[in-house]
Amino acid sequence: MKIRGALVAIVLAAMTQFAAADSEYVAAWGPAVGANVPMLDALDQEGNRQTLESLSGSGGLILVFNRSVDW
C-alpha cells in the first residue's frame, strides 16, 4: 500500500510540471481574471447589430472567456 501511495505522489508531482509549464506565456494570454468585459459590437447570424447591452436581458447575461492556450 505504501508503494501505491508513493507512486500516486510521483505521478501527481510529475503532472504539475505540465500545468506550470511556460506560465509567463499563459499569464499574458487573453483577458485577466476580473478584467472588465471588452466592448462588444458585432453582427449576428441574421445580420442584426448586437452589443453587450442588446444581449443583456432582464435575467442578465452569461459571457464566458476560455483562457486555454493549449487545445
Phi and psi restraints in degrees (value plus and minus 20) as a CYANA .aco file:
   2 LYS   PHI     -84.6   -44.6
   2 LYS   PSI     -55.7   -15.7
   3 ILE   PHI     -86.2   -46.2
   3 ILE   PSI     -61.2   -21.2
   4 ARG   PHI     -82.8   -42.8
   4 ARG   PSI     -64.8   -24.8
   5 GLY   PHI     -82.7   -42.7
   5 GLY   PSI     -60.6   -20.6
   6 ALA   PHI     -86.1   -46.1
   6 ALA   PSI     -59.8   -19.8
   7 LEU   PHI     -84.4   -44.4
   7 LEU   PSI     -62.9   -22.9
   8 VAL   PHI     -82.4   -42.4
   8 VAL   PSI     -62.6   -22.6
   9 ALA   PHI     -82.6   -42.6
   9 ALA   PSI     -60.2   -20.2
  10 ILE   PHI     -86.4   -46.4
  10 ILE   PSI     -63.2   -23.2
  11 VAL   PHI     -84.1   -44.1
  11 VAL   PSI     -64.4   -24.4
  12 LEU   PHI     -84.0   -44.0
  12 LEU   PSI     -60.2   -20.2
  13 ALA   PHI     -84.0   -44.0
  13 ALA   PSI     -59.4   -19.4
  14 ALA   PHI     -87.5   -47.5
  14 ALA   PSI     -57.0   -17.0
  15 MET   PHI     -89.1   -49.1
  15 MET   PSI     -50.2   -10.2
  16 THR   PHI     -86.4   -46.4
  16 THR   PSI     -44.4    -4.4
  17 GLN   PHI     -84.2   -44.2
  17 GLN   PSI     -56.5   -16.5
  18 PHE   PHI     -91.2   -51.2
  18 PHE   PSI     -57.3   -17.3
  19 ALA   PHI     -88.5   -48.5
  19 ALA   PSI     -51.8   -11.8
  20 ALA   PHI    -115.8   -75.8
  20 ALA   PSI     -18.0    22.0
  21 ALA   PHI     -84.5   -44.5
  21 ALA   PSI     112.6   152.6
  22 ASP   PHI      34.9    74.9
  22 ASP   PSI      28.6    68.6
  23 SER   PHI     -84.6   -44.6
  23 SER   PSI     -48.5    -8.5
  24 GLU   PHI     -83.9   -43.9
  24 GLU   PSI     -60.7   -20.7
  25 TYR   PHI     -86.2   -46.2
  25 TYR   PSI     -63.1   -23.1
  26 VAL   PHI     -83.6   -43.6
  26 VAL   PSI     -62.1   -22.1
  27 ALA   PHI     -85.2   -45.2
  27 ALA   PSI     -48.8    -8.8
  28 ALA   PHI    -107.7   -67.7
  28 ALA   PSI     -22.0    18.0
  29 TRP   PHI    -111.8   -71.8
  29 TRP   PSI     101.8   141.8
  30 GLY   PHI      53.9    93.9
  30 GLY   PSI    -196.2  -156.2
  31 PRO   PHI     -89.6   -49.6
  31 PRO   PSI     128.3   168.3
  32 ALA   PHI     -95.3   -55.3
  32 ALA   PSI     135.5   175.5
  33 VAL   PHI     -81.8   -41.8
  33 VAL   PSI     109.2   149.2
  34 GLY   PHI      68.0   108.0
  34 GLY   PSI     -19.5    20.5
  35 ALA   PHI     -92.1   -52.1
  35 ALA   PSI     135.4   175.4
  36 ASN   PHI     -87.3   -47.3
  36 ASN   PSI     129.1   169.1
  37 VAL   PHI     -88.6   -48.6
  37 VAL   PSI     113.2   153.2
  38 PRO   PHI     -86.8   -46.8
  38 PRO   PSI     137.1   177.1
  39 MET   PHI     -80.3   -40.3
  39 MET   PSI     117.4   157.4
  40 LEU   PHI    -137.8   -97.8
  40 LEU   PSI     100.9   140.9
  41 ASP   PHI    -173.0  -133.0
  41 ASP   PSI      82.3   122.3
  42 ALA   PHI    -171.5  -131.5
  42 ALA   PSI     143.9   183.9
  43 LEU   PHI    -107.4   -67.4
  43 LEU   PSI     118.7   158.7
  44 ASP   PHI    -106.5   -66.5
  44 ASP   PSI    -193.6  -153.6
  45 GLN   PHI     -85.8   -45.8
  45 GLN   PSI     -35.7     4.3
  46 GLU   PHI    -123.1   -83.1
  46 GLU   PSI     -14.6    25.4
  47 GLY   PHI      65.5   105.5
  47 GLY   PSI     -13.4    26.6
  48 ASN   PHI    -106.0   -66.0
  48 ASN   PSI     117.6   157.6
  49 ARG   PHI     -92.8   -52.8
  49 ARG   PSI     109.6   149.6
  50 GLN   PHI    -140.3  -100.3
  50 GLN   PSI     120.9   160.9
  51 THR   PHI    -145.0  -105.0
  51 THR   PSI     153.1   193.1
  52 LEU   PHI     -79.4   -39.4
  52 LEU   PSI     -59.9   -19.9
  53 GLU   PHI     -87.7   -47.7
  53 GLU   PSI     -59.8   -19.8
  54 SER   PHI     -91.5   -51.5
  54 SER   PSI     -44.3    -4.3
  55 LEU   PHI    -105.7   -65.7
  55 LEU   PSI     -41.6    -1.6
  56 SER   PHI     -98.4   -58.4
  56 SER   PSI     105.7   145.7
  57 GLY   PHI    -127.3   -87.3
  57 GLY   PSI    -189.6  -149.6
  58 SER   PHI     -86.0   -46.0
  58 SER   PSI     -45.0    -5.0
  59 GLY   PHI    -110.7   -70.7
  59 GLY   PSI     -19.4    20.6
  60 GLY   PHI      76.3   116.3
  60 GLY   PSI    -183.4  -143.4
  61 LEU   PHI    -169.8  -129.8
  61 LEU   PSI     114.2   154.2
  62 ILE   PHI    -123.5   -83.5
  62 ILE   PSI     102.7   142.7
  63 LEU   PHI    -145.2  -105.2
  63 LEU   PSI     100.5   140.5
  64 VAL   PHI    -132.6   -92.6
  64 VAL   PSI     109.2   149.2
  65 PHE   PHI    -130.1   -90.1
  65 PHE   PSI     104.7   144.7
  66 ASN   PHI    -115.9   -75.9
  66 ASN   PSI      98.8   138.8
  67 ARG   PHI    -110.0   -70.0
  67 ARG   PSI      -6.6    33.4
  68 SER   PHI     -84.8   -44.8
  68 SER   PSI     115.0   155.0
  69 VAL   PHI    -133.8   -93.8
  69 VAL   PSI     -18.4    21.6
  70 ASP   PHI    -157.5  -117.5
  70 ASP   PSI      84.5   124.5
